[in-house]
Amino acid sequence: MAQHQNGQLLTLALLIMTVGAFIIGAMLHYLNASLLLAAKSEERAITYYAADSGFEYAVFWLQGGQELEGWNETEEKKWEREPYEINGRTVDVSIEDMGDNIYKVTSRAYPADGANTIIESYVKIETEDIPLYASNALVSNGDMKGGSDTYVEGGVIYTGDLDIGDNWQGDYPEPVPEIPDWPVAQDLIDFYLQDVDVSDPYPDDVISITEDTELGPLYWSGDKLEIKADVDDVTLTLTGTIYVQGEVVFNFGNADCWIDLNGQTIFAEGTTDNPAISVTSGSQLDGSGAILATGGDIYIASDVSTEFGDPDDPNYILCMAVDGKLDMQSTSTWHGSLAGNTVITVQSNGSFVYTGYSDINFPYAGTGTPEILTYNIID
């Protein structure tokens, strides 16, 4: 019966094999294209994530008051971050101040070979209201005491009793029912502990400055740390937070010795036995920054002075005893804000000038939550 069907099965088999070969070839081509597309998509995704890291870094820098290292002002109101690498990508980031608290952020990421990805975004950084205690010259969350012939420019407020001498010049103390949003000690402790390495405390009880020196960040724990100048005409420049768990005494009694706060913070957890922070006779302060104590008092000696700085950008120092009293014995001029929780005492013939809040390392004033207005990805 099959004698008239010779070769039909072979022909059918060859036909099926031919069709299968075309299908398999097409599938292999499709799979190869899919693999290449997937690999390319993954590469583009990695490049995008790198560019997004630059955007996040820029927003963090803006929100932090433009205090982080690694940024340079290339021209007026325009900054660029030093290029960095992440996941095999190089990232360039620039920020331009467009006015009205709006900033243009441009982040570009690119591999060694291949296409780059650019993220262009407009971000608005609202400025928070400066707290009352950081927007006046003298602020007491309790009593106000002072001698005669005191000059104040920039506001004097208190909530308790008033005991001052005659002939106050400038602003006269005004009572208020309360000082809102007074800082909480533990919040400040948690904030500044992030700046230092508690696993590597400074080993000695005395830091002797014998030449121009940079110091910080630094963590110390014990009874008392003394930072002193052993020679004339030297400057201690802070390059990070000075965190003291105990008492700290600054003894710069030699001629022309300076403490340049440089935008940084001196923070001490003290006790009620002795002042948490003492700035002794002869010390001279330069730059903007903060001097803060929790759990104890602050003592400022008789001839401690501060520099006014650039008239277009004057120095501002926030000196605050969060839980205790502030004893200001200086008859020189203090530029910034002095604040105490229980009482402020100021010496006769002293001069206290509020120069306007500056962006310092302090968590309760400055920039607010960023608002992302636009976010464009450019491939």
C-alpha positions in Angstrom: 0.0 0.0 0.0 3.0 2.3 0.6 4.6 1.7 -2.7 3.1 4.8 -4.2 4.2 7.0 -1.2 8.0 6.7 -1.4 9.7 9.8 0.1 6.6 11.6 1.4 7.6 11.1 5.1 11.1 12.4 4.4 9.8 15.4 2.6 7.5 16.1 5.6 10.3 15.7 8.0 12.6 18.0 6.1 9.8 20.6 5.9 9.2 20.4 9.7 12.9 20.7 10.3 13.2 23.7 8.0 10.3 25.5 9.7 11.8 24.6 13.1 15.1 26.0 12.1 13.5 29.3 11.1 11.6 29.4 14.4 14.6 28.5 16.5 16.7 31.0 14.7 14.1 33.7 15.3 13.8 32.8 18.9 17.6 32.8 19.4 17.7 36.2 17.8 14.9 37.4 20.0 16.5 36.0 23.1 19.8 37.6 22.2 18.2 41.0 21.6 16.3 40.6 24.9 19.4 39.9 26.8 21.2 42.8 25.3 18.2 45.1 26.0 18.0 43.8 29.6 21.7 44.4 30.1 21.5 47.8 28.6 18.5 48.6 30.8 20.4 47.5 33.9 23.3 49.6 32.9 21.0 52.6 32.4 19.3 51.9 35.7 22.7 51.9 37.5 23.6 55.2 35.9 20.3 56.7 36.9 20.7 55.6 40.5 24.2 57.2 40.5 22.7 60.4 39.2 20.0 60.3 41.8 22.5 59.9 44.5 24.0 63.2 43.4 20.6 64.8 43.5 20.0 63.5 47.0 23.4 64.7 48.1 22.6 68.2 46.8 19.3 68.4 48.6 20.9 67.2 51.8 23.6 69.9 51.4 20.9 72.6 50.9 18.9 71.4 53.8 21.9 71.3 56.1 22.6 75.0 55.5 25.4 74.5 53.0 27.8 73.4 55.7 29.1 70.0 54.3 32.6 69.7 52.9 33.3 68.9 49.3 31.4 71.8 47.7 33.1 74.8 46.0 31.5 78.1 44.9 32.5 78.4 41.2 30.8 81.7 40.7 28.4 83.9 42.5 25.4 81.8 43.7 26.6 78.7 42.0 28.3 75.7 43.6 29.8 72.4 42.4 30.6 69.3 44.3 33.9 67.5 43.8 33.2 64.6 41.5 32.9 61.2 43.1 32.4 57.6 42.0 29.7 55.1 42.9 29.0 51.7 41.3 31.5 52.4 38.6 29.9 55.7 37.7 31.4 59.2 38.0 28.9 61.8 39.4 29.1 65.6 38.9 26.6 67.8 40.8 26.0 71.5 40.5 23.6 73.8 42.3 22.5 77.3 41.2 20.6 79.8 43.3 17.7 81.0 41.3 16.3 83.3 44.0 13.2 83.2 46.2 14.7 80.1 48.0 14.6 78.1 44.8 17.7 76.2 43.6 18.4 74.4 40.3 20.1 71.0 40.9 21.9 69.3 38.0 23.3 65.8 38.6 25.1 64.0 35.8 26.4 60.4 36.1 28.4 58.6 33.4 30.4 55.3 33.1 33.9 55.1 31.7 32.3 54.4 28.3 28.7 54.8 27.5 25.9 57.3 27.7 25.3 59.5 30.7 22.1 60.3 32.6 21.3 63.8 33.8 18.8 64.7 36.5 17.7 68.3 36.4 15.5 69.4 39.3 14.2 72.6 40.9 14.1 72.5 44.7 12.6 75.0 47.1 14.1 75.3 50.6 11.8 77.2 52.9 13.6 79.1 55.7 12.2 78.2 59.1 11.5 81.0 61.6 14.5 81.6 63.9 13.6 80.7 67.5 13.1 83.6 69.9 16.1 82.6 72.0 18.3 82.8 68.8 16.9 86.1 67.5 17.6 88.4 70.5 20.8 89.6 72.2 19.9 88.5 75.7 17.3 85.8 76.5 16.5 84.3 79.9 14.0 81.5 80.5 14.0 82.7 84.1 15.4 85.8 85.8 17.4 88.6 84.3 20.2 90.3 86.4 22.6 93.0 85.3 24.8 95.9 86.4 24.5 99.5 85.4 25.7 101.2 82.2 24.9 98.2 80.1 24.4 98.6 76.3 22.2 96.2 74.4 21.3 96.2 70.8 18.9 93.5 69.5 16.4 92.7 72.1 16.3 91.6 75.8 13.6 89.2 77.0 13.0 87.2 80.2 10.2 85.3 81.9 11.0 85.7 85.6 12.2 88.5 87.9 14.3 91.5 86.8 17.2 92.9 88.8 19.3 95.4 86.9 21.3 98.5 87.6 20.8 102.0 86.4 21.4 103.6 83.0 20.7 100.7 80.6 21.3 101.9 77.1 19.7 100.6 73.9 17.1 97.9 74.4 15.5 97.7 77.8 14.5 94.2 79.2 11.0 93.2 78.4 9.0 90.4 80.2 7.3 87.7 78.2 5.1 84.9 79.6 7.2 82.1 78.1 10.0 81.3 75.7 8.5 78.9 73.1 10.3 75.8 71.8 13.1 75.9 74.4 15.6 73.1 73.4 15.5 69.7 75.1 18.8 68.6 76.5 18.5 65.0 75.2 17.6 66.1 71.7 20.8 68.2 71.6 22.9 65.3 73.0 21.6 63.0 70.4 22.2 65.6 67.7 25.8 66.3 68.5 26.8 62.8 69.3 26.4 62.1 65.6 29.3 64.5 64.9 31.9 62.6 67.0 33.3 59.1 67.4 32.6 58.0 71.0 34.7 54.9 70.5 37.8 57.0 70.1 37.8 59.6 72.9 40.6 62.1 73.3 43.1 60.4 75.7 44.4 63.4 77.8 42.9 65.9 80.2 44.8 68.9 78.8 45.1 70.2 75.3 48.0 72.6 75.0 48.1 74.9 72.0 51.6 75.9 71.1 51.1 77.0 67.5 48.2 77.7 65.2 46.1 74.5 65.5 43.0 72.9 64.0 40.9 70.8 66.3 37.7 68.7 65.8 35.7 66.7 65.7 36.6 65.6 69.2 35.0 63.6 71.9 36.1 63.6 75.5 34.7 62.1 78.7 35.8 62.7 82.3 35.8 65.3 85.1 37.4 68.3 83.4 39.1 69.0 80.1 41.4 72.1 79.9 42.2 73.6 76.5 44.9 76.2 77.0 47.3 78.3 75.0 50.9 78.1 76.3 52.3 80.8 74.0 51.3 84.2 72.7 49.7 84.9 69.3 48.2 81.5 68.4 44.8 80.6 67.0 42.8 77.5 67.7 40.4 76.8 64.7 37.6 74.4 65.2 37.1 72.0 62.3 34.3 70.0 63.9 32.1 69.6 67.0 33.9 69.6 70.3 31.8 67.3 72.5 32.8 67.1 76.2 31.0 64.7 78.6 32.0 66.7 81.7 33.5 70.1 82.3 35.6 72.0 79.7 37.7 75.1 80.5 39.2 77.3 77.8 42.2 79.1 79.2 43.6 81.4 76.5 45.1 84.0 78.8 48.1 84.9 76.7 48.3 87.9 74.4 46.6 87.7 71.0 45.3 84.2 71.4 42.1 83.3 69.5 39.5 80.7 69.4 38.0 80.6 65.8 34.7 78.8 66.1 34.5 78.5 62.3 30.8 77.7 62.2 31.3 74.8 64.7 29.9 74.0 68.1 31.4 73.5 71.6 29.0 71.3 73.5 29.3 70.1 77.1 27.3 67.8 79.3 28.1 69.2 82.6 26.9 68.9 86.2 25.5 71.3 88.8 28.8 71.3 90.8 30.9 73.4 88.4 30.2 75.3 85.2 29.9 73.0 82.2 31.8 75.5 80.1 34.2 78.2 81.3 35.8 80.7 79.0 38.5 82.3 81.1 40.3 85.6 81.1 42.0 86.7 78.0 40.2 84.4 75.5 39.2 86.1 72.2 36.5 84.5 70.0 36.3 84.8 66.2 33.9 83.4 63.6 30.3 82.3 64.0 29.3 79.2 66.0 27.7 77.9 69.1 28.7 77.4 72.7 26.1 75.1 74.4 25.9 73.4 77.8 23.3 71.0 79.2 23.2 69.9 82.9 25.3 72.8 84.1 26.1 76.5 83.8 28.3 78.6 81.5 30.8 81.1 82.8 32.4 83.9 80.6 35.3 85.8 82.2 35.7 89.5 82.5 37.7 90.4 79.4 36.5 87.8 76.9 35.7 89.5 73.6 34.3 88.6 70.2 35.1 89.8 66.7 32.4 91.6 64.7 33.7 90.1 61.4 32.8 91.2 57.9 30.2 94.1 57.9 28.4 92.2 55.1 28.5 88.9 57.0 29.1 89.6 60.7 30.0 86.9 63.2 27.2 85.4 65.3 27.8 83.3 68.4 24.9 81.5 70.2 26.0 80.9 73.8 23.3 79.0 75.6 22.9 77.3 79.0 20.1 75.0 78.2 19.4 73.8 81.8 21.4 76.2 84.0 22.5 79.8 84.2 24.7 81.9 82.1 27.1 84.2 84.0 28.5 86.8 81.7 31.2 88.8 83.4 32.8 90.3 80.3 32.8 94.1 79.9 33.8 93.8 76.3 31.3 93.4 73.3 29.5 90.1 72.6 28.2 89.6 69.1 25.3 87.2 68.9 22.8 85.7 71.4 23.2 84.9 75.1 20.6 82.6 76.5 20.1 81.0 79.9 17.5 78.7 81.4 17.3 79.8 85.1 19.0 83.2 85.0 21.3 85.4 83.0 23.7 87.7 84.8 25.5 90.4 82.9 28.3 92.6 84.2 28.2 96.4 84.4 29.6 98.3 81.3 29.1 95.3 79.1 28.0 95.6 75.5 25.8 93.0 73.8 24.9 93.2 70.1 22.6 90.9 68.1 24.2 90.6 64.7 21.6 88.4 63.0 21.4 84.6 63.0 24.0 82.8 60.9 24.0 79.2 59.5 25.7 77.4 62.3 25.8 73.8 63.5 22.5 74.0 65.5 19.4 71.9 64.9 16.6 74.4 65.7 17.1 77.1 63.1 18.0 77.6 59.5 16.6 75.7 56.6 13.4 73.7 56.5 11.9 70.8 54.6 12.8 70.8 50.9 10.0 70.9 48.3 10.9 69.3 45.0 9.2 71.4 42.3 10.4 69.5 39.2 12.4 66.3 38.6 13.4 65.6 35.0 15.5 62.6 33.8 17.5 63.4 30.7 19.1 60.4 28.9 
